[in-house]
Amino acid sequence: MKLQKSSSFALYAVLELAANPASQLAGTEIADKYGISAHHLAKVLRDLGRAGIVEAVRGVGGGYRLAINPKRITLLDIIQIFESIGPPSATKSDPELATDTGCALRMVLDELDSHAVATFRSITISTMLKLVARRPWATSLRPSKPNRKPAPRTQP
């Protein structure tokens, strides 16, 4: 599954703000850290502000801060601001539903979408921060040592 850029940018921003609750962060700081467009991120932050997830702080030292408890907001809450997620509503005129194979495939894909929604609904921003801190991907990204075959044994 691939999220739209706006959804990903929103998650980056919310996670950064949740990780730094005592301070306000400028949108450009977040954009620079992730190598993303500051202009695009500004639009995303505006939408997050309208949804009541972040709030803008004006003036010297201003920026953005998280407006809600990170234990109370899920990935789904943020993603749904920017895109619809879940099984699409099928109509009888959909060509893929014209065959039994198409219907079976649609059923499987709808179930996968339902699982994705359930997963996004079950993971809070607080949980994501813990995952980031643990860095479980770091061990899987380390180069593996080459497999050395043991020297053949000779028989006397």
C-alpha positions as CSV (number, residue, x, y, z in Angstrom):
1,M,0.0,0.0,0.0
2,K,1.3,3.4,-0.9
3,L,0.0,6.6,0.7
4,Q,-0.4,9.9,-1.1
5,K,2.3,12.4,-0.5
6,S,0.0,14.7,1.6
7,S,-0.8,11.8,3.9
8,S,2.9,10.9,4.3
9,F,3.9,14.5,4.9
10,A,1.1,14.9,7.5
11,L,2.4,11.8,9.4
12,Y,5.9,13.1,9.3
13,A,4.8,16.5,10.7
14,V,2.6,15.1,13.4
15,L,5.2,12.6,14.5
16,E,7.8,15.4,14.7
17,L,5.5,17.6,16.7
18,A,4.6,14.8,19.0
19,A,8.2,14.0,19.6
20,N,8.9,17.6,20.6
21,P,5.8,18.5,22.7
22,A,7.6,21.3,24.7
23,S,8.5,23.3,21.6
24,Q,7.1,24.7,18.4
25,L,8.6,23.7,15.1
26,A,8.7,25.7,12.0
27,G,7.3,24.0,8.9
28,T,10.6,24.5,7.2
29,E,12.4,22.6,9.9
30,I,10.2,19.6,9.3
31,A,10.5,19.9,5.5
32,D,14.3,20.2,5.6
33,K,14.6,17.1,7.9
34,Y,12.5,15.0,5.4
35,G,13.7,16.6,2.2
36,I,10.2,17.6,1.2
37,S,8.7,20.7,-0.3
38,A,8.1,23.4,2.4
39,H,5.3,24.8,0.2
40,H,3.5,21.4,0.1
41,L,4.1,20.9,3.8
42,A,2.6,24.3,4.6
43,K,-0.6,23.3,2.8
44,V,-0.7,20.0,4.7
45,L,-0.1,21.8,8.1
46,R,-2.9,24.2,7.2
47,D,-5.3,21.2,6.7
48,L,-4.1,19.6,9.9
49,G,-4.8,22.9,11.6
50,R,-8.3,23.0,10.2
51,A,-8.9,19.5,11.5
52,G,-7.7,20.6,15.0
53,I,-4.7,18.3,15.1
54,V,-2.0,21.0,15.1
55,E,-2.1,24.7,16.0
56,A,-0.1,27.5,14.6
57,V,1.8,29.8,16.9
58,R,2.5,33.2,15.5
59,G,5.3,35.6,16.3
60,V,9.0,35.2,17.3
61,G,9.8,31.6,18.0
62,G,6.5,30.6,16.5
63,G,5.7,27.5,14.5
64,Y,3.4,24.6,15.0
65,R,2.6,22.4,17.9
66,L,0.5,19.4,18.4
67,A,-3.0,20.3,19.6
68,I,-4.1,16.9,20.8
69,N,-2.9,14.1,22.9
70,P,-0.7,11.7,20.8
71,K,-2.3,8.7,22.6
72,R,-5.7,9.7,21.3
73,I,-5.0,10.1,17.6
74,T,-4.5,7.2,15.2
75,L,-2.8,7.0,11.9
76,L,-6.2,6.6,10.3
77,D,-7.4,9.9,11.8
78,I,-4.6,11.7,10.0
79,I,-4.7,9.7,6.7
80,Q,-8.4,10.2,6.3
81,I,-7.9,14.0,6.2
82,F,-6.1,13.6,2.9
83,E,-7.5,10.5,1.2
84,S,-10.3,8.0,1.4
85,I,-9.0,4.7,2.6
86,G,-10.8,1.4,2.7
87,P,-12.7,-0.8,0.2
88,P,-14.0,1.3,-2.7
89,S,-17.8,1.1,-3.2
90,A,-18.4,-1.2,-6.1
91,T,-21.3,-0.9,-8.5
92,K,-22.9,-3.6,-10.6
93,S,-21.6,-1.9,-13.7
94,D,-17.9,-2.3,-12.7
95,P,-16.3,-4.4,-15.4
96,E,-14.3,-6.5,-12.9
97,L,-17.6,-7.8,-11.4
98,A,-18.7,-9.2,-14.7
99,T,-16.9,-12.5,-14.1
100,D,-16.7,-14.9,-11.1
101,T,-12.9,-14.4,-11.1
102,G,-13.3,-10.6,-11.0
103,C,-15.8,-10.9,-8.1
104,A,-13.5,-13.2,-6.2
105,L,-10.5,-10.8,-6.7
106,R,-12.6,-7.8,-5.7
107,M,-13.6,-9.7,-2.5
108,V,-9.9,-10.4,-1.6
109,L,-8.9,-6.9,-2.3
110,D,-11.7,-5.5,-0.2
111,E,-10.6,-7.7,2.6
112,L,-7.0,-6.4,2.3
113,D,-8.3,-2.8,2.4
114,S,-10.4,-3.6,5.5
115,H,-7.3,-5.0,7.2
116,A,-5.3,-1.9,6.3
117,V,-8.0,0.3,7.8
118,A,-8.1,-1.8,11.0
119,T,-4.3,-1.6,11.3
120,F,-4.2,2.2,10.8
121,R,-7.1,2.6,13.3
122,S,-5.2,0.6,15.9
123,I,-1.9,2.5,15.8
124,T,-1.6,5.7,17.7
125,I,0.9,8.5,17.2
126,S,2.3,7.6,20.6
127,T,2.8,4.0,19.4
128,M,4.5,5.2,16.3
129,L,6.9,7.3,18.3
130,K,7.9,4.2,20.3
131,L,8.4,2.3,17.1
132,V,10.7,5.0,15.7
133,A,12.7,5.0,19.0
134,R,13.2,1.2,18.8
135,R,14.3,1.3,15.1
136,P,13.6,-2.4,14.4
137,W,14.5,-1.8,10.7
138,A,18.1,-1.0,11.6
139,T,19.0,-4.6,12.2
140,S,17.4,-5.8,9.0
141,L,19.3,-3.1,7.0
142,R,22.7,-4.0,8.2
143,P,24.8,-5.7,5.6
144,S,24.9,-9.4,6.2
145,K,28.2,-11.2,6.6
146,P,29.0,-13.4,3.6
147,N,28.3,-17.1,4.1
148,R,31.5,-18.9,4.3
149,K,31.3,-22.5,3.5
150,P,33.3,-24.7,5.8
151,A,36.4,-26.3,4.4
152,P,35.7,-29.8,3.2
153,R,36.9,-32.5,5.5
154,T,39.3,-35.0,4.3
155,Q,39.1,-38.6,5.5
156,P,42.3,-40.3,6.5
